[in-house]
Amino acid sequence: MNVAQSIDFYCGTLGFRKLYGRDNPPFAYLEREGAQIMLEQFEPDGWLTAEMERPFGRGINFQIETTAIDPMVDALETAGTPLFREPEEAWYGGQDCLYGQRQFLVLDPDGYLLRFCQDLGQRPLDNPPDSGRVRA
């Protein structure tokens, strides 16, 4: 992980803000609309649970809620960052209703899969949306 590159991606492109950080070892604590992320430079004596090899984020999906995804999608397009999945409307089945969100997925510089979503509200289970994906 290159903390400076990641700070540029998260803060410069996605609109996070750096709350604080340190230089040795490189570390940053970031926030956006209540979502908090800590970035730390790889160090041989750090908290390693296995060998580090790219992409670091295999098998992880971080969902980050936001009020509007369009400004983020526009910023990623301007930065030339490809989306892993284009914006879509999705409805997920809960116990008593469907929960809707507009979402997109993007990989951060280290390969972590980020799913940004904005809330579309709820629908009764017997009233699915006219479009979009439904997962029961």
SEVEXKOL-113580 format. One record per atom (N, C-alpha, C): residue number from 0; x, z, y. Coordinates in pm, whole numbers, plus 50000, padded with zeros to 5 digits. Atoms other than C-alpha are relative to their C-alpha. Example, Ala and Ser with C-alpha at 12.3 -4.5 7.8 and 13.67 -1.06 7.14 Angstrom:
BEGIN
[site 0,[50089,50000,49881]];
[site 0,[51230,50780,49550]];
[site 0,[50090,50000,50120]];
[site 1,[49918,49994,49881]];
[site 1,[51367,50714,49894]];
[site 1,[49923,50073,50109]];
***
This chain:
BEGIN
[site 0,[50084,50000,49882]];
[site 0,[50000,50000,50000]];
[site 0,[50088,50000,50124]];
[site 1,[49935,50004,49871]];
[site 1,[50122,49909,50345]];
[site 1,[49899,50058,50100]];
[site 2,[50096,49931,49914]];
[site 2,[49946,50160,50574]];
[site 2,[49976,49925,50131]];
[site 3,[50018,50073,49875]];
[site 3,[50008,49957,50892]];
[site 3,[49910,49878,49980]];
[site 4,[50085,50116,50030]];
[site 4,[49854,49646,50734]];
[site 4,[49855,50044,49974]];
[site 5,[50133,49950,50028]];
[site 5,[49558,49848,50607]];
[site 5,[49930,50051,50126]];
[site 6,[50058,49955,49873]];
[site 6,[49503,50013,50949]];
[site 6,[49954,49880,50081]];
[site 7,[50039,50121,49928]];
[site 7,[49496,49667,51106]];
[site 7,[49871,49942,49942]];
[site 8,[50119,50053,50066]];
[site 8,[49236,49552,50850]];
[site 8,[49878,50087,50030]];
[site 9,[50114,49910,49982]];
[site 9,[49012,49859,50872]];
[site 9,[49962,50019,50147]];
[site 10,[50029,49973,49859]];
[site 10,[49042,49928,51246]];
[site 10,[49987,49871,50081]];
[site 11,[50000,50122,49920]];
[site 11,[49125,49588,51391]];
[site 11,[49891,49903,49963]];
[site 12,[50100,50096,50044]];
[site 12,[48878,49388,51182]];
[site 12,[49864,50062,49973]];
[site 13,[50127,49943,50043]];
[site 13,[48612,49619,51039]];
[site 13,[49941,50105,50093]];
[site 14,[50056,49909,49902]];
[site 14,[48568,49855,51335]];
[site 14,[50013,50149,49969]];
[site 15,[49971,49858,50021]];
[site 15,[48695,50182,51189]];
[site 15,[50084,50049,50117]];
[site 16,[49909,49943,49898]];
[site 16,[48878,50419,51426]];
[site 16,[50090,50101,49932]];
[site 17,[49902,49907,50056]];
[site 17,[49188,50618,51349]];
[site 17,[49979,50137,50064]];
[site 18,[50018,49864,49950]];
[site 18,[49114,50989,51382]];
[site 18,[50133,50070,50017]];
[site 19,[49864,49949,49988]];
[site 19,[49472,51092,51315]];
[site 19,[50085,49940,49890]];
[site 20,[49909,50054,50099]];
[site 20,[49779,51001,51116]];
[site 20,[50136,50065,50012]];
[site 21,[49861,49953,49993]];
[site 21,[50146,51069,51051]];
[site 21,[50089,49885,49956]];
[site 22,[49904,50106,50029]];
[site 22,[50459,50861,51011]];
[site 22,[50079,50021,49871]];
[site 23,[49914,49976,50115]];
[site 23,[50643,51032,50724]];
[site 23,[49938,50102,49906]];
[site 24,[50021,50139,50041]];
[site 24,[50504,50953,50476]];
[site 24,[49882,49941,50078]];
[site 25,[50108,50063,49924]];
[site 25,[50277,50700,50646]];
[site 25,[49861,50036,49945]];
[site 26,[50134,49953,50036]];
[site 26,[49917,50828,50644]];
[site 26,[49907,49976,50118]];
[site 27,[50100,50014,49895]];
[site 27,[49598,50757,50839]];
[site 27,[49865,50047,49949]];
[site 28,[50135,49954,50030]];
[site 28,[49254,50916,50846]];
[site 28,[49907,49922,50091]];
[site 29,[50084,50094,49926]];
[site 29,[48987,50663,50950]];
[site 29,[49853,50036,49987]];
[site 30,[50144,49972,50001]];
[site 30,[48615,50682,51034]];
[site 30,[49924,49884,50060]];
[site 31,[50093,50099,49944]];
[site 31,[48327,50439,51092]];
[site 31,[49859,50043,49963]];
[site 32,[50139,49960,50020]];
[site 32,[47967,50555,51134]];
[site 32,[49985,50107,49893]];
[site 33,[50007,49891,50095]];
[site 33,[48035,50867,50929]];
[site 33,[50076,49978,49871]];
[site 34,[49920,50028,50120]];
[site 34,[48225,50693,50648]];
[site 34,[50146,50031,50032]];
[site 35,[49862,49959,49976]];
[site 35,[48574,50839,50617]];
[site 35,[50090,49949,49888]];
[site 36,[49903,50053,50095]];
[site 36,[48878,50686,50448]];
[site 36,[50136,50056,50035]];
[site 37,[49862,49958,49980]];
[site 37,[49227,50826,50402]];
[site 37,[50091,49898,49934]];
[site 38,[49902,50095,50049]];
[site 38,[49516,50584,50360]];
[site 38,[50136,50068,49996]];
[site 39,[49868,49940,50011]];
[site 39,[49855,50697,50235]];
[site 39,[50095,49900,49935]];
[site 40,[49897,50089,50052]];
[site 40,[50168,50493,50177]];
[site 40,[50043,50046,49861]];
[site 41,[49952,49966,50134]];
[site 41,[50279,50480,49813]];
[site 41,[50136,50069,50011]];
[site 42,[49875,49925,50006]];
[site 42,[50552,50736,49751]];
[site 42,[50027,50035,49854]];
[site 43,[49970,49972,50141]];
[site 43,[50731,50782,49416]];
[site 43,[49962,50141,49955]];
[site 44,[50034,49864,50038]];
[site 44,[50662,51158,49424]];
[site 44,[49857,50038,50040]];
[site 45,[50139,49976,49962]];
[site 45,[50297,51119,49532]];
[site 45,[49912,50034,49881]];
[site 46,[50097,49965,50104]];
[site 46,[49982,51193,49332]];
[site 46,[49969,49878,49916]];
[site 47,[50020,50117,50085]];
[site 47,[50019,50919,49074]];
[site 47,[49941,50042,49866]];
[site 48,[50061,49973,50130]];
[site 48,[49796,50917,48769]];
[site 48,[50040,49896,49896]];
[site 49,[49953,50107,50088]];
[site 49,[49945,50597,48623]];
[site 49,[50096,49913,50080]];
[site 50,[49911,50093,49932]];
[site 50,[50193,50321,48704]];
[site 50,[49924,49923,50107]];
[site 51,[50063,50074,49890]];
[site 51,[50115,50150,49036]];
[site 51,[50033,49851,49985]];
[site 52,[49982,50144,50002]];
[site 52,[50062,49776,49008]];
[site 52,[49879,49936,50067]];
[site 53,[50107,50069,49929]];
[site 53,[49859,49534,49216]];
[site 53,[49910,49924,49905]];
[site 54,[50069,49937,49887]];
[site 54,[49573,49503,49265]];
[site 54,[49967,50146,49968]];
[site 55,[50016,49857,50021]];
[site 55,[49544,49879,49310]];
[site 55,[49855,50039,49973]];
[site 56,[50140,49959,50005]];
[site 56,[49164,49885,49331]];
[site 56,[49920,49953,49882]];
[site 57,[50075,50050,50116]];
[site 57,[49070,49746,48991]];
[site 57,[49899,50103,49951]];
[site 58,[50104,49915,50056]];
[site 58,[48739,49889,48873]];
[site 58,[49934,50095,50099]];
[site 59,[50059,49910,49900]];
[site 59,[48654,50069,49198]];
[site 59,[49915,49918,50096]];
[site 60,[50089,50062,49903]];
[site 60,[48363,49978,49427]];
[site 60,[49958,50109,50098]];
[site 61,[50038,49902,49898]];
[site 61,[48327,50174,49751]];
[site 61,[49884,49944,50080]];
[site 62,[50113,50041,49917]];
[site 62,[47985,50150,49917]];
[site 62,[50009,50075,50132]];
[site 63,[49992,49943,49867]];
[site 63,[47994,50207,50292]];
[site 63,[49878,49953,50077]];
[site 64,[50121,50034,49927]];
[site 64,[47666,50221,50483]];
[site 64,[50031,49979,50147]];
[site 65,[49981,50033,49860]];
[site 65,[47650,50069,50829]];
[site 65,[49867,49957,50060]];
[site 66,[50127,50036,49937]];
[site 66,[47378,49995,51083]];
[site 66,[49978,49849,50002]];
[site 67,[50013,50146,49996]];
[site 67,[47451,49619,51092]];
[site 67,[50124,49937,49937]];
[site 68,[49886,50063,50065]];
[site 68,[47669,49404,50868]];
[site 68,[50048,49874,50072]];
[site 69,[49963,50128,49939]];
[site 69,[47668,49086,51078]];
[site 69,[50125,50005,50087]];
[site 70,[49876,49997,49921]];
[site 70,[47935,49195,51331]];
[site 70,[50126,50010,49912]];
[site 71,[49885,49987,50090]];
[site 71,[48165,49288,51041]];
[site 71,[50029,49868,49931]];
[site 72,[49983,50130,50065]];
[site 72,[48105,48958,50862]];
[site 72,[50063,49901,50098]];
[site 73,[49943,50089,49897]];
[site 73,[48178,48771,51188]];
[site 73,[50147,50030,50024]];
[site 74,[49861,49961,49977]];
[site 74,[48499,48970,51242]];
[site 74,[50090,49958,49884]];
[site 75,[49922,50042,50117]];
[site 75,[48617,48900,50887]];
[site 75,[50021,49849,50000]];
[site 76,[49990,50146,49992]];
[site 76,[48544,48528,50931]];
[site 76,[50103,49960,50105]];
[site 77,[49905,50029,49893]];
[site 77,[48737,48523,51260]];
[site 77,[50143,50031,49956]];
[site 78,[49867,49961,50048]];
[site 78,[49030,48700,51091]];
[site 78,[50047,49914,49882]];
[site 79,[49962,50084,50113]];
[site 79,[49026,48445,50809]];
[site 79,[50000,50073,49867]];
[site 80,[50006,49922,50122]];
[site 80,[48948,48708,50546]];
[site 80,[49882,49952,49916]];
[site 81,[50111,50047,50084]];
[site 81,[48744,48566,50257]];
[site 81,[49916,50116,49948]];
[site 82,[50089,49901,50058]];
[site 82,[48441,48757,50135]];
[site 82,[50001,49986,49848]];
[site 83,[50012,50001,50146]];
[site 83,[48419,48853,49769]];
[site 83,[49859,49958,49961]];
[site 84,[50139,50043,50017]];
[site 84,[48040,48812,49791]];
[site 84,[49938,49986,50138]];
[site 85,[50064,50029,49872]];
[site 85,[47850,48656,50080]];
[site 85,[49885,50099,50024]];
[site 86,[50113,49911,49970]];
[site 86,[47579,48860,50260]];
[site 86,[49876,49961,49919]];
[site 87,[50122,50021,50078]];
[site 87,[47264,48901,50053]];
[site 87,[49908,50119,50018]];
[site 88,[50098,49893,50004]];
[site 88,[46948,49105,50036]];
[site 88,[49986,50043,49855]];
[site 89,[50011,49949,50136]];
[site 89,[46927,49328,49730]];
[site 89,[49906,50120,49999]];
[site 90,[50093,49889,50018]];
[site 90,[46662,49569,49605]];
[site 90,[50031,50067,49867]];
[site 91,[49960,49924,50117]];
[site 91,[46756,49842,49359]];
[site 91,[49889,50098,49963]];
[site 92,[50107,49914,50047]];
[site 92,[46504,50028,49147]];
[site 92,[50040,50146,49996]];
[site 93,[49987,49856,50009]];
[site 93,[46474,50399,49195]];
[site 93,[49892,50051,49907]];
[site 94,[50100,49942,50089]];
[site 94,[46250,50637,49007]];
[site 94,[49859,49966,50046]];
[site 95,[50135,50020,49949]];
[site 95,[45948,50586,49236]];
[site 95,[49985,49881,50093]];
[site 96,[50008,50110,49906]];
[site 96,[46034,50287,49457]];
[site 96,[50123,49910,49989]];
[site 97,[49884,50087,49987]];
[site 97,[46270,50000,49533]];
[site 97,[50070,50033,50131]];
[site 98,[49921,49974,49881]];
[site 98,[46553,50061,49781]];
[site 98,[50068,49870,50039]];
[site 99,[49945,50127,49956]];
[site 99,[46655,49759,49988]];
[site 99,[50121,50016,50088]];
[site 100,[49885,50003,49909]];
[site 100,[46981,49676,50154]];
[site 100,[50048,49857,50016]];
[site 101,[49930,50125,49973]];
[site 101,[47156,49382,50310]];
[site 101,[50146,50034,49984]];
[site 102,[49864,49959,50038]];
[site 102,[47511,49379,50177]];
[site 102,[50092,49880,49988]];
[site 103,[49895,50097,50032]];
[site 103,[47839,49193,50142]];
[site 103,[50115,50077,49940]];
[site 104,[49884,49938,50062]];
[site 104,[48159,49261,49950]];
[site 104,[50126,49929,50046]];
[site 105,[49871,50051,49957]];
[site 105,[48520,49218,50059]];
[site 105,[50109,50086,49936]];
[site 106,[49885,49925,50051]];
[site 106,[48859,49317,49916]];
[site 106,[50088,50041,50117]];
[site 107,[49905,49959,49896]];
[site 107,[49088,49524,50138]];
[site 107,[50138,49947,49961]];
[site 108,[49868,50058,50027]];
[site 108,[49460,49430,50157]];
[site 108,[50063,50044,49867]];
[site 109,[49943,49952,50126]];
[site 109,[49536,49635,49843]];
[site 109,[49911,49973,49880]];
[site 110,[50086,50037,50111]];
[site 110,[49251,49500,49631]];
[site 110,[49884,50093,49974]];
[site 111,[50115,49912,50018]];
[site 111,[48994,49776,49675]];
[site 111,[49874,49924,50041]];
[site 112,[50125,50070,49975]];
[site 112,[48640,49635,49657]];
[site 112,[49910,50086,50088]];
[site 113,[50083,49928,49904]];
[site 113,[48433,49739,49959]];
[site 113,[49864,49931,50008]];
[site 114,[50136,50052,49986]];
[site 114,[48055,49695,49967]];
[site 114,[49939,50065,50123]];
[site 115,[50062,49952,49878]];
[site 115,[47916,49729,50318]];
[site 115,[49852,49964,49995]];
[site 116,[50143,50028,50008]];
[site 116,[47538,49760,50338]];
[site 116,[49926,50065,50116]];
[site 117,[50091,49944,49900]];
[site 117,[47263,49815,50590]];
[site 117,[49865,50020,49932]];
[site 118,[50125,49959,50063]];
[site 118,[46938,49983,50492]];
[site 118,[49885,49908,50041]];
[site 119,[50121,50080,49975]];
[site 119,[46623,49768,50459]];
[site 119,[49874,50080,49971]];
[site 120,[50117,49916,50026]];
[site 120,[46395,50057,50368]];
[site 120,[49962,50002,49853]];
[site 121,[50051,49984,50136]];
[site 121,[46181,50112,50061]];
[site 121,[49874,49917,49981]];
[site 122,[50123,50070,50039]];
[site 122,[45905,49925,49877]];
[site 122,[49948,50066,49873]];
[site 123,[50053,49951,50127]];
[site 123,[45668,50034,49604]];
[site 123,[50054,49916,49884]];
[site 124,[49950,50071,50117]];
[site 124,[45782,49938,49255]];
[site 124,[49915,49878,49966]];
[site 125,[50089,50113,50032]];
[site 125,[45479,49709,49220]];
[site 125,[49991,49898,50113]];
[site 126,[49999,50093,49888]];
[site 126,[45560,49524,49547]];
[site 126,[50142,49948,50023]];
[site 127,[49862,50050,49984]];
[site 127,[45892,49341,49494]];
[site 127,[50010,49904,50118]];
[site 128,[49982,50091,49887]];
[site 128,[46038,49135,49780]];
[site 128,[49979,49853,49957]];
[site 129,[50018,50144,50027]];
[site 129,[45967,48761,49809]];
[site 129,[50132,49931,49969]];
[site 130,[49868,50060,50025]];
[site 130,[46340,48684,49808]];
[site 130,[50100,50111,49979]];
[site 131,[49897,49901,50024]];
[site 131,[46661,48856,49724]];
[site 131,[50003,50042,49855]];
[site 132,[49976,49958,50137]];
[site 132,[46784,49016,49408]];
[site 132,[49936,50136,49977]];
[site 133,[50060,49872,50036]];
[site 133,[46597,49299,49236]];
[site 133,[50066,50050,49872]];
[site 134,[49943,49937,50120]];
[site 134,[46767,49536,48992]];
[site 134,[49920,50125,49972]];
[site 135,[50083,49885,50036]];
[site 135,[46543,49780,48814]];
[site 135,[50085,50113,49947]];
***
